[in-house]
């Protein structure tokens, strides 16, 4: 019996500590290799899934960005978007030039610029120009009449009760914004909400040529485009009149209401 036990022990020797550690290391390497293999398989699947989904994602992003891209193209295509001025001419204007603009007939009895008409104390773009001479008589801020006597049946209504729209607008040379009090701005100025400011084109050297607020100039004549910070330039130095720095009391250096003496000479 003793010999049998000895024989059994001799036939299957016990594992040494070094052998156990070596075995554990092999098992660990196998597990690591298996994990790497699984990771590579998963990565390959993700890559394949992305290739499958990419056209859908790309189409969705294109669909979302198309309206913005289309609007940008339309803004860039707007006529007269540069709104440039001749910097040399503007810089050399005298006080006489500013106060006696050649663009207006100052002896026609019209207190408004020549492309506007006076109605109820405000200057509007003429009904004749707005309707291509078919309804030349203004009856309200939003209506023009074909001929006297004016009635509902021979009157055209446009933009009713919506301020600064339809027929309720200023003339084209005044920016076609809101109607304004009698008079006009000096030649180196522009209208903004019925107030005269020095032209943004002059103040920004023709780079931000459209005024969008008292202290803000914009690249484009488009309110949506002017919401983009890249398209606007804001400075307190823009909130000025055209006469600033000429030391003449007759030419306002601060923003001001339209000047009647520019559109009609004193009698």
C-alpha positions as CSV (number, residue, x, y, z in Angstrom):
1,X,0.0,0.0,0.0
2,X,2.8,2.4,0.8
3,X,4.5,1.6,-2.5
4,X,1.2,2.3,-4.3
5,X,0.9,5.7,-2.7
6,X,4.5,6.5,-3.5
7,X,3.9,5.3,-7.1
8,X,0.9,7.6,-7.4
9,X,2.8,10.6,-6.1
10,X,5.7,9.9,-8.4
11,X,3.4,9.6,-11.4
12,X,1.8,13.1,-11.0
13,X,4.2,15.6,-9.4
14,X,2.6,18.6,-7.5
15,X,2.7,22.0,-9.4
16,X,5.3,24.4,-8.1
17,X,4.5,28.1,-7.3
18,X,6.4,29.3,-10.4
19,X,4.3,27.0,-12.6
20,X,1.1,28.4,-11.1
21,X,2.2,32.0,-11.8
22,X,3.1,31.1,-15.3
23,X,-0.3,29.5,-15.9
24,X,-2.0,32.6,-14.5
25,X,0.0,34.8,-16.8
26,X,-1.0,32.7,-19.8
27,X,-4.7,32.9,-18.8
28,X,-4.4,36.7,-18.4
29,X,-2.8,37.1,-21.8
30,X,-5.5,35.0,-23.4
31,X,-8.2,37.1,-21.7
32,X,-6.5,40.3,-22.8
33,X,-6.3,39.0,-26.4
34,X,-9.9,38.1,-26.3
35,X,-10.9,41.5,-25.0
36,X,-8.8,43.2,-27.7
37,X,-10.4,41.0,-30.3
38,X,-13.9,41.8,-29.0
39,X,-13.0,45.6,-28.9
40,X,-11.8,45.5,-32.5
41,X,-14.9,43.7,-33.6
42,X,-17.1,46.3,-31.8
43,X,-15.1,49.2,-33.3
44,X,-15.5,47.7,-36.8
45,X,-19.2,47.4,-36.3
46,X,-19.5,51.0,-35.1
47,X,-17.5,52.2,-38.1
48,X,-19.7,50.1,-40.4
49,X,-22.9,51.4,-38.7
50,X,-21.6,55.0,-39.1
51,X,-21.0,54.5,-42.8
52,X,-24.6,53.3,-43.1
53,X,-26.0,56.2,-41.0
54,X,-23.8,59.0,-42.4
55,X,-25.9,59.7,-45.5
56,X,-29.0,60.1,-43.3
57,X,-27.1,62.4,-40.8
58,X,-25.6,64.4,-43.7
59,X,-29.0,64.8,-45.4
60,X,-30.6,65.9,-42.1
61,X,-27.8,68.5,-41.5
62,X,-28.1,69.7,-45.0
63,X,-31.8,70.1,-44.7
64,X,-31.5,72.1,-41.5
65,X,-28.8,74.4,-42.9
66,X,-30.5,75.0,-46.3
67,X,-32.9,77.7,-45.2
68,X,-30.1,79.7,-43.6
69,X,-27.8,79.3,-46.7
70,X,-30.7,80.3,-49.0
71,X,-31.4,83.4,-46.9
72,X,-27.7,84.4,-46.9
73,X,-27.6,84.0,-50.7
74,X,-30.7,86.3,-51.0
75,X,-29.2,88.9,-48.7
76,X,-26.0,88.9,-50.7
77,X,-28.0,89.3,-53.9
78,X,-30.0,92.3,-52.7
79,X,-29.6,95.3,-55.1
80,X,-27.6,98.2,-53.7
81,X,-26.3,96.2,-50.8
82,X,-23.0,98.1,-50.8
83,X,-24.7,101.5,-50.3
84,X,-21.4,103.1,-51.0
85,X,-20.7,106.8,-50.9
86,X,-18.0,108.9,-52.5
87,X,-15.8,109.5,-49.4
88,X,-13.9,112.4,-51.2
89,X,-17.1,114.2,-52.1
90,X,-18.5,113.8,-48.6
91,X,-15.3,115.0,-46.9
92,X,-15.2,118.2,-49.0
93,X,-18.7,119.3,-48.4
94,X,-19.0,122.9,-47.2
95,X,-21.6,124.2,-44.8
96,X,-23.4,125.7,-47.8
97,X,-23.5,122.3,-49.5
98,X,-25.0,120.7,-46.4
99,X,-27.7,123.4,-45.9
100,X,-28.6,123.8,-49.6
101,X,-28.8,120.3,-51.1
102,X,-29.2,120.4,-54.9
103,X,-31.4,117.3,-54.8
104,X,-34.5,119.3,-53.7
105,X,-36.7,121.9,-55.3
106,X,-36.9,124.4,-52.5
107,X,-39.5,126.6,-54.1
108,X,-42.4,124.2,-54.9
109,X,-44.4,124.7,-51.7
110,X,-43.7,121.1,-50.6
111,X,-42.1,120.8,-47.1
112,X,-41.2,117.2,-47.8
113,X,-38.4,115.9,-50.1
114,X,-39.5,115.8,-53.7
115,X,-40.4,112.1,-53.8
116,X,-42.8,112.6,-50.8
117,X,-46.0,114.4,-50.0
118,X,-47.3,116.0,-46.8
119,X,-50.4,114.4,-45.1
120,X,-51.6,115.1,-41.6
121,X,-48.3,116.6,-40.6
122,X,-46.1,113.8,-41.9
123,X,-44.1,113.1,-45.1
124,X,-45.1,110.0,-47.0
125,X,-43.9,108.5,-50.3
126,X,-46.3,109.9,-52.9
127,X,-49.3,107.8,-53.8
128,X,-48.5,108.6,-57.4
129,X,-45.2,106.8,-57.1
130,X,-46.6,104.0,-54.9
131,X,-49.4,103.2,-57.4
132,X,-47.7,103.9,-60.7
133,X,-50.1,107.0,-61.1
134,X,-53.3,104.9,-60.9
135,X,-54.3,106.1,-57.4
136,X,-52.5,109.5,-57.0
137,X,-54.5,111.1,-54.2
138,X,-53.6,110.2,-50.6
139,X,-56.5,109.9,-48.3
140,X,-55.0,108.2,-45.2
141,X,-51.7,106.7,-44.1
142,X,-52.7,103.4,-45.7
143,X,-54.9,104.5,-48.6
144,X,-54.7,106.2,-52.0
145,X,-57.7,107.4,-54.1
146,X,-58.1,107.3,-57.9
147,X,-59.9,110.6,-58.3
148,X,-62.1,113.1,-56.5
149,X,-64.5,112.7,-55.0
150,X,-62.8,109.9,-53.1
151,X,-64.9,107.0,-51.7
152,X,-64.5,103.5,-50.5
153,X,-65.2,102.3,-54.1
154,X,-62.4,104.2,-55.8
155,X,-59.8,103.9,-53.0
156,X,-56.9,101.4,-52.7
157,X,-56.0,100.2,-49.2
158,X,-52.6,98.6,-48.5
159,X,-50.9,97.6,-45.2
160,X,-53.9,98.8,-43.2
161,X,-53.0,99.4,-39.5
162,X,-49.4,98.0,-39.9
163,X,-47.0,100.9,-39.2
164,X,-44.3,101.6,-41.7
165,X,-45.6,99.2,-44.3
166,X,-47.7,99.3,-47.5
167,X,-48.5,102.9,-48.3
168,X,-47.4,104.1,-44.8
169,X,-43.8,104.6,-45.8
170,X,-41.3,107.4,-46.5
171,X,-39.8,108.0,-49.9
172,X,-37.1,105.9,-51.6
173,X,-34.4,108.5,-51.1
174,X,-35.2,108.6,-47.4
175,X,-34.8,104.8,-47.1
176,X,-38.5,104.0,-47.5
177,X,-38.8,103.6,-43.7
178,X,-41.4,105.2,-41.5
179,X,-43.0,108.5,-42.4
180,X,-41.4,111.5,-40.8
181,X,-41.9,115.1,-39.9
182,X,-41.5,117.8,-42.6
183,X,-38.0,118.4,-43.9
184,X,-35.0,116.2,-44.6
185,X,-31.6,115.3,-43.5
186,X,-28.4,116.9,-44.7
187,X,-26.7,115.2,-47.7
188,X,-24.1,113.5,-45.4
189,X,-26.9,112.0,-43.2
190,X,-29.5,109.3,-43.3
191,X,-32.9,108.6,-41.8
192,X,-33.4,106.0,-39.0
193,X,-36.8,105.9,-37.3
194,X,-37.5,109.5,-38.3
195,X,-34.2,110.9,-36.9
196,X,-31.2,112.1,-38.9
197,X,-27.8,110.6,-38.3
198,X,-24.4,110.9,-40.1
199,X,-24.2,108.2,-42.7
200,X,-22.9,104.8,-41.6
201,X,-21.0,104.5,-44.9
202,X,-19.0,107.6,-44.0
203,X,-18.4,106.5,-40.4
204,X,-17.2,103.0,-41.3
205,X,-15.4,103.9,-44.6
206,X,-18.1,102.0,-46.7
207,X,-17.7,98.7,-44.7
208,X,-20.9,98.8,-42.6
209,X,-23.1,101.0,-44.8
210,X,-26.6,100.5,-43.4
211,X,-27.8,101.9,-40.1
212,X,-29.7,99.5,-38.0
213,X,-29.8,101.5,-34.7
214,X,-28.7,104.8,-33.2
215,X,-25.2,103.4,-32.5
216,X,-25.1,100.4,-34.8
217,X,-24.2,100.0,-38.5
218,X,-24.7,96.9,-40.5
219,X,-23.2,95.3,-43.7
220,X,-26.6,94.6,-45.2
221,X,-30.0,96.3,-45.5
222,X,-31.7,93.3,-43.9
223,X,-32.9,93.0,-40.3
224,X,-32.3,89.2,-40.1
225,X,-28.7,89.6,-41.4
226,X,-28.1,92.4,-38.8
227,X,-28.9,89.9,-36.0
228,X,-25.5,88.3,-36.7
229,X,-22.8,89.9,-34.7
230,X,-20.4,89.5,-37.5
231,X,-22.5,91.8,-39.7
232,X,-22.7,94.7,-37.4
233,X,-20.5,97.3,-35.8
234,X,-21.6,99.2,-32.7
235,X,-20.0,102.3,-31.3
236,X,-21.2,105.4,-29.4
237,X,-19.2,107.4,-32.0
238,X,-21.9,106.4,-34.6
239,X,-24.7,108.2,-32.7
240,X,-24.0,111.7,-34.2
241,X,-25.3,114.2,-36.7
242,X,-23.6,115.2,-39.9
243,X,-22.3,118.5,-38.6
244,X,-20.1,117.2,-35.8
245,X,-16.8,118.9,-35.8
246,X,-17.5,121.7,-38.3
247,X,-18.1,124.2,-35.5
248,X,-21.2,125.6,-37.2
249,X,-24.4,126.0,-35.2
250,X,-26.5,125.7,-38.3
251,X,-25.3,122.1,-39.0
252,X,-26.3,119.9,-36.0
253,X,-23.6,117.7,-34.6
254,X,-26.1,115.5,-32.7
255,X,-28.9,113.3,-34.1
256,X,-31.9,115.5,-34.9
257,X,-35.3,115.6,-36.5
258,X,-35.6,116.5,-40.2
259,X,-34.8,120.1,-41.1
260,X,-37.6,121.9,-43.0
261,X,-35.3,124.5,-44.4
262,X,-33.6,121.9,-46.5
263,X,-36.7,121.1,-48.5
264,X,-38.3,124.5,-48.7
265,X,-36.7,127.9,-48.7
266,X,-37.9,130.6,-46.3
267,X,-40.2,133.2,-47.9
